[in-house]
Amino acid sequence: MVVSTSKAARPRFPLWLIPFGLICLLIGLGFILLHLLSPSDGARFTGGEEFFTTNGVVVSPYEFGQGNLRQGDVVTAVEGKSFETWVRSLFTLGASRPNWQVGDEITYRIERGGQILDQEIVLVPLPLKAILSNYWGVLLFAFVSQVVALFVLVRKPSESAAHAFFIWALSGSHSYAWSFFLQIGDITSIIGFWWFHFATPLLWLIYWPAGLHMALVFPKSIPVVERRKWIIPMLYAGSLTAFFLLVGWNWSRSQELLPWINSWHLIANSIAGPFLAATIGVIFYKYRRTSTLEEKVKIRWAVYGAIIPGLIGLIFWILLPMISDESILSPNLLGLIMLLFPISIAIAIVRHQLFDIDHIIRRTMVYGVLTAALLGIYFLSVILLQQIIRGVTGATSPLAIVVSTLLIAALFNPLRGWLQEGIDRRFYRSKYDARQALTAFATTTRDEVELDQITAELLQLVEQTMQPESLSLWLKDAVESNLETRKISEKFTEQSIS
């Protein structure tokens, strides 16, 4: 008889991840270095999706009130040459380029409030302090994500989920370029323009397939991916191919160059949408199909880390600005909130048993809904009371704010208890039923003296809460069993009180 002692083959660490990560960092950080070494006019293109117009480009100063450019100015010409001409030269090999330096004066023709103005712009060093002040949260999110992904890769070098997480984090180097964004000098010097578009949208188009890649292999690969290894590479190839095909199709329909370039980011975002939807679908599919508690806990960690910053970003970064035309959530605060995602993914892959995720989710749900409800009640009560006071006295009064604050203080504990019970009953039914059974058992045994009755109650409690296949109770002699019964009763009473 031959006994095989060889271990099952484990997936090896893909060595190509190292040059991939270095290239991503080079693209993102290299763009920052390029800007640090180049003169600046003190403004960047607006960070929205439509910074190019048919006449020129909309700019936004790095620092308010600094330089001759203002928020919303449209630069239509530089040194007597139209912006359209400068952009067309981006696609012309061997086109001559100016070599401007710090201190040079450049003439910009701009549109401001319906007027055409010629402004003399003095080139200055890049205002790094202003950029970091406005976007340090985004840069921190990208940096921490990459450090955490590298840590996970070192700890779990053979896990496919760690590989996907590393690809996702390193392709997030597009955040470095996005934070500094384009400026007029990137168009006139050509290098910065193309470097920026290697970072965004190309890295962006790797970023979202990497998210779907993580969902397909975490906590373990779904069977179809195990059988067909080509699916994962096709995600990335499909994303990039779709982008270039759509850009080419849009060029065939476009009559002007600037709007066509403007469409690149719109196309990239439209491709990201289906990948995000597919990622969410795969996660919920795997959660419903998985049978082991360990895998469910890992998925809960990932979902918790994604859904909290995702909802906050959707509400305060996307939806509310559509109503108010102002960004309620700053990029710095959004970056800090987004840190929850890479940290949760790292815990799910490396140390998913370190914390009780169900307890964290439960607390988040209770206090999140409680905060939203109390804020809504507060603002509605202030508005209503102000209307009543104004109708009676003809003037506003701080009394409405005082009464509303007292109302919130009075509602806090009752509303918290009601929400906690409702959430437990809806989402944590088994634990809720177990707690109710323990409370009922403690109430019953507090005044019970018959051993047979206590024994029956105890067996019924265990059967309801744990649902074992078989159940038996071994008792010692009468005196010891009475003592043991009393201890059990006291123990369950303490648990129900706590």
C-alpha positions as CSV (number, residue, x, y, z in Angstrom):
1,M,0.0,0.0,0.0
2,V,1.4,3.4,-1.0
3,V,0.5,6.4,1.2
4,S,0.9,9.8,-0.3
5,T,2.1,12.5,2.0
6,S,2.1,15.4,-0.5
7,K,0.0,18.3,0.5
8,A,-2.7,19.8,-1.7
9,A,-1.3,22.4,-4.0
10,R,-1.9,25.9,-2.8
11,P,-2.1,28.8,-5.2
12,R,1.2,30.5,-5.5
13,F,1.9,34.2,-5.0
14,P,1.6,35.9,-8.4
15,L,4.9,37.7,-8.9
16,W,3.4,40.1,-11.5
17,L,1.6,41.8,-8.6
18,I,4.9,43.5,-7.6
19,P,5.6,45.3,-11.0
20,F,1.8,46.0,-11.3
21,G,1.8,47.8,-7.9
22,L,5.0,49.7,-8.8
23,I,3.6,50.9,-12.1
24,C,0.4,52.1,-10.4
25,L,2.3,54.0,-7.9
26,L,4.6,55.5,-10.6
27,I,1.6,56.7,-12.5
28,G,-0.2,58.3,-9.5
29,L,2.8,59.7,-7.6
30,G,4.7,60.6,-10.8
31,F,1.9,62.9,-11.8
32,I,2.3,64.7,-8.5
33,L,6.1,65.0,-9.0
34,L,5.5,66.3,-12.5
35,H,3.3,69.1,-11.1
36,L,5.8,69.9,-8.3
37,L,8.5,70.4,-10.9
38,S,6.3,72.5,-13.3
39,P,5.1,76.1,-12.9
40,S,1.5,76.7,-12.1
41,D,-1.0,79.5,-12.8
42,G,-2.6,78.9,-9.3
43,A,-5.7,77.1,-10.6
44,R,-6.8,73.7,-11.6
45,F,-9.6,72.5,-13.9
46,T,-12.9,72.1,-12.0
47,G,-13.1,68.6,-10.6
48,G,-16.5,67.8,-12.1
49,E,-17.1,65.7,-15.2
50,E,-17.7,68.6,-17.5
51,F,-14.7,70.9,-17.2
52,F,-14.2,71.4,-21.0
53,T,-16.7,73.6,-22.8
54,T,-17.1,74.4,-26.4
55,N,-15.0,77.5,-25.9
56,G,-12.3,76.5,-23.4
57,V,-11.9,75.1,-19.9
58,V,-13.5,76.0,-16.6
59,V,-10.9,76.6,-13.9
60,S,-11.0,76.9,-10.1
61,P,-8.2,78.5,-8.0
62,Y,-6.3,76.4,-5.5
63,E,-6.6,79.2,-3.0
64,F,-9.5,81.6,-2.8
65,G,-8.6,85.2,-3.7
66,Q,-5.1,84.3,-4.9
67,G,-3.9,85.3,-8.4
68,N,-5.9,86.8,-11.2
69,L,-8.2,83.7,-11.9
70,R,-11.6,83.4,-10.2
71,Q,-13.9,80.4,-9.6
72,G,-15.8,79.6,-12.8
73,D,-13.5,81.5,-15.2
74,V,-13.5,80.0,-18.6
75,V,-10.0,80.1,-20.2
76,T,-10.6,80.4,-24.0
77,A,-7.1,81.3,-25.2
78,V,-3.4,81.2,-24.0
79,E,-0.9,83.6,-25.5
80,G,-3.2,84.5,-28.3
81,K,-3.8,80.8,-29.3
82,S,-7.3,79.4,-28.8
83,F,-7.7,76.6,-26.3
84,E,-9.1,74.4,-29.1
85,T,-5.8,74.9,-31.0
86,W,-3.8,73.9,-27.9
87,V,-5.9,70.8,-27.4
88,R,-5.6,69.8,-31.1
89,S,-1.8,69.9,-30.8
90,L,-2.1,67.2,-28.1
91,F,-2.7,64.7,-31.0
92,T,0.0,66.1,-33.3
93,L,3.4,64.5,-33.1
94,G,6.3,66.9,-33.0
95,A,4.2,70.0,-32.2
96,S,6.3,72.7,-30.6
97,R,5.8,73.3,-26.9
98,P,6.6,76.3,-24.8
99,N,9.1,76.0,-22.0
100,W,7.6,78.4,-19.4
101,Q,9.3,78.8,-16.0
102,V,8.3,80.2,-12.6
103,G,8.0,84.0,-12.8
104,D,7.0,84.1,-16.5
105,E,4.0,86.2,-17.4
106,I,1.4,84.5,-19.7
107,T,-1.6,86.2,-21.3
108,Y,-4.9,84.3,-20.7
109,R,-8.1,85.3,-22.5
110,I,-11.0,84.4,-20.2
111,E,-14.8,84.6,-20.0
112,R,-16.1,86.0,-16.7
113,G,-19.7,86.9,-16.1
114,G,-20.4,87.3,-19.8
115,Q,-17.3,89.6,-20.4
116,I,-14.2,88.8,-22.3
117,L,-11.0,89.7,-20.4
118,D,-7.3,89.5,-21.1
119,Q,-5.4,88.7,-17.9
120,E,-1.7,88.6,-17.3
121,I,-0.9,85.5,-15.2
122,V,2.3,85.2,-13.4
123,L,3.5,81.6,-13.1
124,V,4.2,80.4,-9.5
125,P,5.3,77.2,-7.9
126,L,2.5,74.7,-7.3
127,P,0.6,75.7,-4.1
128,L,1.1,72.3,-2.5
129,K,-0.1,73.5,0.9
130,A,-3.5,74.5,-0.5
131,I,-3.9,71.2,-2.4
132,L,-3.1,69.2,0.7
133,S,-5.5,71.3,2.8
134,N,-8.3,70.5,0.4
135,Y,-7.6,66.9,-0.4
136,W,-5.6,65.3,2.4
137,G,-8.5,63.0,3.2
138,V,-8.6,61.5,-0.3
139,L,-4.8,61.1,-0.3
140,L,-4.9,59.5,3.1
141,F,-7.6,57.0,2.0
142,A,-5.5,55.9,-1.0
143,F,-2.3,55.6,1.0
144,V,-3.8,53.7,3.9
145,S,-5.7,51.4,1.5
146,Q,-2.4,50.5,-0.2
147,V,-0.5,50.0,3.1
148,V,-3.3,47.8,4.5
149,A,-3.5,45.8,1.2
150,L,0.3,45.2,1.3
151,F,0.0,44.0,4.9
152,V,-2.8,41.6,4.0
153,L,-0.8,40.3,1.0
154,V,2.2,39.6,3.2
155,R,0.0,37.9,5.8
156,K,-2.0,35.9,3.3
157,P,0.2,35.6,0.1
158,S,-1.6,32.6,-1.3
159,E,-5.2,33.8,-0.9
160,S,-7.0,35.0,-4.0
161,A,-8.9,37.6,-2.0
162,A,-5.7,39.2,-0.9
163,H,-4.5,39.4,-4.5
164,A,-7.7,41.1,-5.6
165,F,-7.6,43.5,-2.6
166,F,-4.0,44.4,-3.6
167,I,-5.0,45.1,-7.2
168,W,-8.0,47.2,-6.0
169,A,-5.9,49.3,-3.6
170,L,-3.0,49.9,-5.9
171,S,-5.2,50.9,-8.8
172,G,-6.6,53.4,-6.4
173,S,-3.5,55.5,-7.2
174,H,-5.8,57.4,-9.5
175,S,-6.8,59.3,-6.4
176,Y,-3.3,60.9,-6.2
177,A,-3.7,62.3,-9.7
178,W,-7.4,63.3,-9.1
179,S,-6.5,65.3,-6.0
180,F,-4.0,67.4,-8.0
181,F,-6.0,67.3,-11.3
182,L,-5.2,69.0,-14.5
183,Q,-4.1,72.6,-15.0
184,I,-3.5,74.8,-18.1
185,G,0.2,73.8,-18.1
186,D,-0.7,70.2,-18.6
187,I,-2.3,71.1,-21.9
188,T,0.4,73.4,-23.2
189,S,3.2,71.0,-22.3
190,I,1.3,67.8,-23.4
191,I,3.0,65.4,-20.9
192,G,0.8,66.2,-18.0
193,F,-2.4,65.7,-20.0
194,W,-1.6,62.2,-21.2
195,W,0.0,61.2,-17.8
196,F,-3.2,62.3,-16.1
197,H,-5.3,60.1,-18.4
198,F,-3.2,57.1,-17.7
199,A,-4.1,57.6,-14.1
200,T,-7.7,58.6,-14.7
201,P,-9.6,57.0,-16.3
202,L,-7.4,54.0,-17.1
203,L,-6.6,53.1,-13.5
204,W,-10.2,53.9,-12.6
205,L,-11.2,51.2,-15.2
206,I,-9.1,48.7,-13.3
207,Y,-10.3,49.8,-9.9
208,W,-13.9,48.7,-10.4
209,P,-13.3,45.3,-12.0
210,A,-11.0,44.7,-9.0
211,G,-13.9,45.2,-6.7
212,L,-16.0,42.6,-8.6
213,H,-12.9,40.3,-8.6
214,M,-12.8,40.6,-4.8
215,A,-16.5,39.7,-4.6
216,L,-16.1,36.6,-6.8
217,V,-13.2,35.1,-4.8
218,F,-14.0,36.3,-1.2
219,P,-14.2,34.5,1.1
220,K,-13.7,31.7,-1.4
221,S,-14.1,31.5,-5.1
222,I,-17.4,30.6,-6.6
223,P,-17.3,27.3,-8.6
224,V,-17.6,28.9,-12.0
225,V,-14.5,31.0,-11.4
226,E,-12.6,28.0,-10.2
227,R,-13.5,26.1,-13.3
228,R,-12.9,29.0,-15.7
229,K,-9.8,30.8,-14.8
230,W,-10.1,33.2,-17.8
231,I,-13.1,35.0,-16.2
232,I,-11.1,37.2,-13.9
233,P,-8.7,38.5,-16.6
234,M,-11.7,39.1,-18.9
235,L,-13.2,41.4,-16.3
236,Y,-10.2,43.8,-16.6
237,A,-9.9,43.4,-20.4
238,G,-13.6,43.9,-20.9
239,S,-13.6,47.1,-18.9
240,L,-10.7,48.6,-20.9
241,T,-12.0,47.4,-24.2
242,A,-15.5,48.8,-23.6
243,F,-14.0,52.2,-22.8
244,F,-11.9,52.4,-26.0
245,L,-14.8,51.2,-28.1
246,L,-17.2,53.7,-26.6
247,V,-14.6,56.5,-26.9
248,G,-14.1,55.6,-30.6
249,W,-17.9,55.4,-31.2
250,N,-18.4,58.8,-29.5
251,W,-15.6,60.3,-31.7
252,S,-17.5,59.2,-34.8
253,R,-20.5,61.1,-33.6
254,S,-18.8,64.2,-32.1
255,Q,-18.3,67.3,-34.1
256,E,-16.0,69.2,-31.7
257,L,-12.8,68.1,-29.9
258,L,-13.3,69.5,-26.4
259,P,-16.7,67.9,-25.7
260,W,-15.3,64.6,-27.0
261,I,-12.4,64.7,-24.5
262,N,-14.9,65.7,-21.9
263,S,-16.9,62.6,-22.5
264,W,-14.0,60.3,-21.5
265,H,-14.7,60.6,-17.8
266,L,-18.5,60.3,-18.4
267,I,-17.8,57.0,-20.3
268,A,-15.5,55.7,-17.6
269,N,-18.1,56.4,-14.9
270,S,-20.8,54.7,-17.0
271,I,-18.6,51.6,-17.2
272,A,-18.0,51.6,-13.4
273,G,-21.8,51.5,-12.7
274,P,-22.4,47.9,-14.0
275,F,-19.3,46.6,-12.2
276,L,-20.6,48.1,-9.0
277,A,-24.1,46.6,-9.5
278,A,-22.6,43.2,-10.3
279,T,-20.4,43.3,-7.2
280,I,-23.4,44.0,-5.0
281,G,-25.3,41.2,-6.6
282,V,-22.5,38.7,-6.2
283,I,-22.0,39.5,-2.5
284,F,-25.7,39.0,-1.7
285,Y,-25.8,35.8,-3.8
286,K,-22.8,34.3,-2.0
287,Y,-24.2,35.3,1.4
288,R,-27.5,33.5,0.7
289,R,-25.8,30.4,-0.7
290,T,-23.0,30.0,1.8
291,S,-23.7,27.5,4.6
292,T,-20.8,28.1,7.0
293,L,-20.9,30.6,9.8
294,E,-17.3,31.6,9.3
295,E,-17.9,32.6,5.7
296,K,-21.0,34.6,6.6
297,V,-19.1,36.5,9.3
298,K,-16.4,37.4,6.7
299,I,-19.0,38.6,4.3
300,R,-20.7,40.7,7.0
301,W,-17.4,42.4,7.7
302,A,-17.0,43.3,4.0
303,V,-20.6,44.5,3.6
304,Y,-20.4,46.6,6.8
305,G,-17.2,48.3,5.6
306,A,-18.8,49.1,2.3
307,I,-22.3,50.0,3.1
308,I,-21.7,52.6,5.8
309,P,-19.3,54.8,3.8
310,G,-21.3,54.0,0.6
311,L,-24.6,55.3,2.0
312,I,-22.9,58.4,3.5
313,G,-21.2,59.2,0.3
314,L,-24.3,58.6,-1.8
315,I,-26.5,60.8,0.4
316,F,-24.1,63.6,1.3
317,W,-21.7,63.6,-1.7
318,I,-24.1,62.9,-4.6
319,L,-27.8,63.2,-3.8
320,L,-27.9,66.3,-1.5
321,P,-25.6,68.4,-3.7
322,M,-28.0,67.8,-6.6
323,I,-30.6,69.6,-4.5
324,S,-28.5,72.3,-2.9
325,D,-25.8,72.7,-5.6
326,E,-23.2,72.6,-2.8
327,S,-21.0,69.8,-1.6
328,I,-22.2,69.1,1.9
329,L,-19.5,66.5,2.6
330,S,-15.9,67.7,2.1
331,P,-13.4,65.4,0.3
332,N,-11.4,65.2,3.5
333,L,-14.3,64.0,5.6
334,L,-15.4,61.6,2.8
335,G,-11.8,60.1,2.7
336,L,-11.8,59.5,6.4
337,I,-15.2,57.8,6.3
338,M,-14.0,55.6,3.3
339,L,-11.2,54.3,5.5
340,L,-13.7,51.9,7.1
341,F,-13.8,49.8,3.9
342,P,-10.1,48.7,3.6
343,I,-9.9,48.2,7.3
344,S,-13.0,46.0,7.3
345,I,-11.7,44.0,4.3
346,A,-8.4,43.4,6.1
347,I,-10.1,42.2,9.2
348,A,-12.4,39.9,7.1
349,I,-9.4,38.3,5.4
350,V,-6.9,38.2,8.3
351,R,-8.7,38.4,11.6
352,H,-12.5,38.1,11.2
353,Q,-12.9,36.8,14.7
354,L,-11.2,39.7,16.4
355,F,-14.4,41.6,17.0
356,D,-18.1,40.6,17.1
357,I,-19.3,42.0,13.8
358,D,-23.0,41.4,14.7
359,H,-22.7,43.5,17.8
360,I,-21.0,46.3,15.8
361,I,-23.6,46.2,13.0
362,R,-26.4,46.2,15.6
363,R,-25.1,49.2,17.4
364,T,-24.5,51.0,14.1
365,M,-28.1,50.4,13.0
366,V,-29.6,51.5,16.3
367,Y,-27.6,54.7,16.7
368,G,-27.6,55.5,13.0
369,V,-31.4,55.3,12.8
370,L,-31.8,57.0,16.2
371,T,-29.6,60.0,15.1
372,A,-31.5,60.4,11.9
373,A,-34.8,60.2,13.6
374,L,-33.9,62.7,16.4
375,L,-32.5,65.2,13.8
376,G,-35.7,64.9,11.8
377,I,-37.8,65.4,14.9
378,Y,-35.7,68.3,16.0
379,F,-35.8,70.3,12.8
380,L,-39.5,69.6,12.2
381,S,-40.3,70.7,15.8
382,V,-38.3,73.8,15.5
383,I,-40.0,74.8,12.2
384,L,-43.4,74.0,13.6
385,L,-43.0,75.8,16.9
386,Q,-41.5,78.8,15.1
387,Q,-44.5,79.0,12.8
388,I,-46.8,78.8,15.9
389,I,-44.9,81.4,17.8
390,R,-44.7,83.7,14.8
391,G,-48.5,83.3,14.3
392,V,-49.2,84.3,17.9
393,T,-46.6,87.0,18.6
394,G,-45.6,88.0,15.1
395,A,-41.9,87.4,15.7
396,T,-39.5,84.4,16.1
397,S,-38.3,83.3,19.5
398,P,-35.5,81.1,20.8
399,L,-38.2,79.3,22.9
400,A,-38.8,77.0,19.9
401,I,-35.1,75.8,20.0
402,V,-35.3,75.3,23.8
403,V,-38.5,73.3,23.7
404,S,-37.2,71.2,20.8
405,T,-34.0,70.4,22.7
406,L,-36.0,69.3,25.7
407,L,-38.2,67.2,23.5
408,I,-35.2,65.4,22.0
409,A,-33.7,64.8,25.5
410,A,-37.0,63.3,26.7
411,L,-37.4,61.1,23.6
412,F,-33.8,59.8,23.5
413,N,-34.1,56.7,25.8
414,P,-37.6,55.6,24.9
415,L,-36.9,55.9,21.2
416,R,-33.6,54.1,21.6
417,G,-35.3,51.2,23.4
418,W,-38.0,51.0,20.8
419,L,-35.6,51.0,17.9
420,Q,-33.3,48.4,19.5
421,E,-36.2,46.1,20.2
422,G,-37.6,46.6,16.7
423,I,-34.2,46.0,15.0
424,D,-33.5,42.9,17.2
425,R,-36.9,41.5,16.4
426,R,-36.5,42.1,12.6
427,F,-32.8,41.4,12.0
428,Y,-31.6,39.3,15.0
429,R,-34.7,37.2,15.6
430,S,-32.9,34.2,17.1
431,K,-31.0,36.3,19.6
432,Y,-34.2,38.2,20.4
433,D,-36.1,35.0,21.0
434,A,-33.3,33.6,23.1
435,R,-33.2,36.7,25.3
436,Q,-37.0,36.6,25.7
437,A,-36.8,32.9,26.7
438,L,-34.1,33.6,29.2
439,T,-36.1,36.4,30.7
440,A,-39.2,34.2,30.9
441,F,-37.1,31.4,32.5
442,A,-35.7,33.7,35.1
443,T,-39.2,35.0,36.0
444,T,-40.5,31.5,36.3
445,T,-37.8,30.0,38.4
446,R,-37.5,33.0,40.7
447,D,-40.5,31.7,42.8
448,E,-40.4,28.0,41.8
449,V,-39.3,25.5,44.5
450,E,-40.3,22.2,42.8
451,L,-37.2,20.5,41.2
452,D,-39.3,18.7,38.6
453,Q,-40.8,21.9,37.4
454,I,-37.5,23.7,37.3
455,T,-36.0,20.8,35.4
456,A,-38.8,20.9,32.8
457,E,-38.4,24.6,32.4
458,L,-34.7,24.3,31.9
459,L,-35.0,21.6,29.3
460,Q,-37.7,23.6,27.5
461,L,-35.4,26.7,27.5
462,V,-32.4,24.8,26.0
463,E,-34.6,23.2,23.4
464,Q,-36.1,26.6,22.3
465,T,-32.8,28.5,22.3
466,M,-30.3,26.0,21.0
467,Q,-32.6,23.4,19.2
468,P,-30.4,20.4,19.8
469,E,-31.1,17.0,18.1
470,S,-31.2,15.3,21.5
471,L,-31.4,16.6,25.0
472,S,-30.8,15.0,28.5
473,L,-30.2,16.3,32.0
474,W,-28.1,14.5,34.6
475,L,-28.8,15.3,38.2
476,K,-26.6,14.4,41.2
477,D,-28.1,13.7,44.6
478,A,-31.0,15.8,45.8
479,V,-29.0,18.3,47.9
480,E,-26.4,19.0,45.3
481,S,-29.0,19.2,42.5
482,N,-31.0,21.8,44.5
483,L,-27.8,23.8,44.8
484,E,-27.0,23.5,41.1
485,T,-30.6,24.4,40.2
486,R,-30.4,27.5,42.3
487,K,-27.1,28.5,40.7
488,I,-28.5,28.0,37.2
489,S,-31.5,30.1,38.1
490,E,-29.3,32.9,39.5
491,K,-27.1,32.8,36.4
492,F,-29.9,33.2,33.9
493,T,-31.5,35.9,36.1
494,E,-28.2,37.9,36.0
495,Q,-28.0,37.4,32.2
496,S,-31.5,38.6,31.6
497,I,-30.9,41.7,33.8
498,S,-27.6,42.6,32.0
